[in-house]
Amino acid sequence: MHTRITDLLGIRYPIIQGGMAWVAEYHLAAAVSEAGGLGIIGAANAPAEWVREQIRETKKRTDKPFGVNVMLMSPYADQVAQVIAEEGVAVVTTGAGNPEKYMELWKSKGIKVVPVVASVALAKRMERCGADAVVAEGCESGGHVGESTTMALVPQVVDAVEIPVIAAGGIADGRGVAAALMLGAEGVQMGTRFVATTECQVHPNYKEKVLKARDIDTRVTGRTTGHPVRALRNEMTKKYLEMEAAGATAEELEYLTLGGLRKAVVEGDVKNGSVMSGQIAGLVKDELPCKEVIENIMAETGKALKGAAQYE
């Protein structure tokens, strides 16, 4: 399947793996890229040298393009941006901020810059400052979320910018990919589906929690702080929501979740940790190799698009 995204990023299929903090490391990124998608290393709050090591380990495992996701609020963002330029990564995706200050550096190295956006206004601003594409991410996604749904956000962003748009949030199979293409997107980004892959190194408890999730099992915490996060419900989300309702301060709420994602992903504490996941978790029923996941999704996409054609 050829779109402007496959041509821009040099990939076989228009599927990008989300840059999930503590989850998206070199094993997963390399496997997704080898399978024809675009693997992404999640830099999160990690130091620059950790990111450098991840990049080099990924290169050992694939000669295909891959990317790094930079969380711009990280205290190491400046150093990570420099490492990405030095190591010659093909693509950078960004979140939690505005990447304009790094744009000249990255573009001078031929790196494609693809910011994640949750609004039309930010998409237009990113286009003006030189972004090659944008990821329009709806609130169905796991982790930090905006307000608009994917169904509402994607076509509005597509209409507002000339650069290619990648849809994210609530996509886990070929039907979701076909729907995104119908909305005008030229690729999709998926996170939760790639958690349940054999190459993903998260704790087995985390994978099991995703695989057993139902459609109603995610909760959004942090709306009162202005930093809403979607995760699977557990003891932590229950306590957090109770504290929010009782008027807890932002500091009290932050203390409750401090280190929560690492606790779930690395230590396997899925009761008190933050099990970030999209609403689509209820569709994820099996753990498969990345290659099989991507090939299945592309076959489903073709079937869905052919089914839609009968209404022409």
Buried (B, 14 or more C-beta within 10 A) or exposed (E): BEBBBBEBBEBBBBBBBBBBBBBBBBBBBBBBBBBBBBBBBBBBBBBBEBBBBBBEBBBEBBEBBBBBBBBBEBEBBEBBBBBBBEBEBBBBBBBBBBBBEBBEEBBEEEBBBBBBBBBBEBBBBBBEBBBBBBBBBBBBBBBBBBEBBBBEBBBBBBEBBEBBBBBBBBBBBBBBBBBBBEBBBBBBBBBBBBBBBBBBBBBEBBBBBBBEBEEEBBBBBBEBBEBBBBBBBBEBBEBBBEBBEEEBEEEEBEEBBEEBBBBBBBBBBBBBBBBBBBBBBBBBEEBBEBBEBBBBBBEBBBEBBEEEEEEE
